[in-house]
Amino acid sequence: MRRSTDRILTTHAGSLPRPKELREAWSRPSNNPQQEAELQHLLQKSVVNIVAEQKEVGVDIPNDGEFGKPMRAASDLAAWGRRRRARSRGGRRAHAHRWYAVGTA
C-alpha cells in the first residue's frame, strides 16, 4: 500500500467512462474464440490507456476504472440515477442507501 507523510494521496473509486470502441466491442455477441481474444486485447489496451491518463493528470493510485465490467453506456450512473429520480419525486427514496440518505430528504 502506498503511503505519504507529506500529503494526501489521490485516487478514485468506481467506473470511468469507457472508450467508444470498447463499448461497441462489449455490445457485439462473442461467437468465437477469435472475437473473445480481440475483446480481451482491446480491454487490456483500454486499461493501459486509462491508467496512463490517470497518471498524467496526477492521480497517485490509478485503477482500471472498472473497465472489465461489460457496459454499453459510456459510464455507470446507476447509484446517482436512483438518487436523481428519488429527488424528482420530492425526496422520497425507493432505495434508501445509507451513503446518501443522511441530509438529502
C-alpha positions as CSV (number, residue, x, y, z in Angstrom):
1,M,0.0,0.0,0.0
2,R,1.3,3.4,-0.9
3,R,1.5,6.0,1.9
4,S,2.6,9.5,2.3
5,T,3.5,11.7,5.3
6,D,3.7,14.8,3.1
7,R,0.2,15.0,1.6
8,I,-3.0,13.1,0.9
9,L,-2.6,10.6,-2.0
10,T,-5.2,10.9,-4.7
11,T,-7.3,8.0,-6.2
12,H,-10.9,7.4,-7.1
13,A,-13.5,4.7,-6.8
14,G,-15.9,3.5,-9.4
15,S,-16.4,3.4,-13.1
16,L,-14.7,5.7,-15.5
17,P,-16.2,6.5,-19.0
18,R,-15.3,3.7,-21.4
19,P,-13.9,4.4,-24.9
20,K,-16.4,4.1,-27.7
21,E,-14.6,1.1,-29.3
22,L,-14.7,-0.8,-26.0
23,R,-18.4,-0.2,-25.5
24,E,-19.1,-1.3,-29.1
25,A,-17.0,-4.5,-28.6
26,W,-19.0,-5.3,-25.4
27,S,-22.2,-4.9,-27.4
28,R,-21.3,-7.4,-30.0
29,P,-22.0,-11.1,-29.2
30,S,-18.9,-13.1,-28.8
31,N,-19.5,-16.1,-31.1
32,N,-16.0,-17.5,-31.4
33,P,-12.6,-17.6,-29.7
34,Q,-11.1,-15.0,-32.1
35,Q,-13.7,-12.4,-31.2
36,E,-13.1,-13.1,-27.5
37,A,-9.4,-12.7,-27.9
38,E,-9.9,-9.4,-29.8
39,L,-12.1,-8.2,-26.9
40,Q,-9.5,-9.1,-24.3
41,H,-6.8,-7.4,-26.3
42,L,-8.9,-4.2,-26.6
43,L,-9.8,-4.4,-22.9
44,Q,-6.1,-4.7,-21.9
45,K,-5.2,-1.8,-24.2
46,S,-8.0,0.3,-22.8
47,V,-6.9,-0.3,-19.2
48,V,-3.3,0.6,-20.0
49,N,-4.5,3.8,-21.6
50,I,-6.9,4.8,-18.8
51,V,-4.2,4.1,-16.2
52,A,-1.7,6.3,-18.2
53,E,-4.3,9.1,-18.4
54,Q,-4.8,9.0,-14.6
55,K,-1.1,9.2,-14.0
56,E,-0.8,12.1,-16.5
57,V,-3.3,14.2,-14.6
58,G,-1.7,13.4,-11.2
59,V,-3.7,10.5,-9.7
60,D,-1.3,8.9,-7.3
61,I,-3.1,5.5,-7.1
62,P,-4.7,4.8,-10.5
63,N,-7.0,1.9,-11.2
64,D,-8.8,0.1,-14.1
65,G,-11.9,2.2,-13.8
66,E,-14.0,-1.0,-13.8
67,F,-13.4,-1.4,-17.5
68,G,-13.7,-5.2,-17.1
69,K,-17.4,-4.9,-16.4
70,P,-19.4,-5.1,-19.6
71,M,-21.2,-1.9,-20.3
72,R,-22.8,-0.4,-23.4
73,A,-23.0,3.1,-21.9
74,A,-20.1,5.4,-21.6
75,S,-20.3,5.3,-17.8
76,D,-22.3,3.8,-14.9
77,L,-24.6,6.3,-13.3
78,A,-26.8,3.7,-11.5
79,A,-26.5,5.0,-8.0
80,W,-26.6,8.6,-9.0
81,G,-29.5,7.9,-11.3
82,R,-31.5,6.4,-8.4
83,R,-30.7,9.5,-6.3
84,R,-31.8,11.9,-9.0
85,R,-35.1,10.0,-9.6
86,A,-35.8,9.9,-5.9
87,R,-35.2,13.7,-5.6
88,S,-37.5,14.3,-8.5
89,R,-40.3,12.5,-6.5
90,G,-40.0,15.0,-3.7
91,G,-37.1,13.4,-1.8
92,R,-38.8,10.0,-1.3
93,R,-36.3,7.3,-2.0
94,A,-37.4,3.9,-3.3
95,H,-34.0,2.5,-2.4
96,A,-32.6,4.4,0.7
97,H,-28.9,3.9,0.6
98,R,-27.1,5.0,3.8
99,W,-24.4,6.9,1.9
100,Y,-26.8,9.5,0.6
101,A,-29.8,9.1,3.0
102,V,-28.4,11.5,5.6
103,G,-29.4,15.1,5.0
104,T,-30.9,14.7,1.5
105,A,-34.6,14.3,2.3
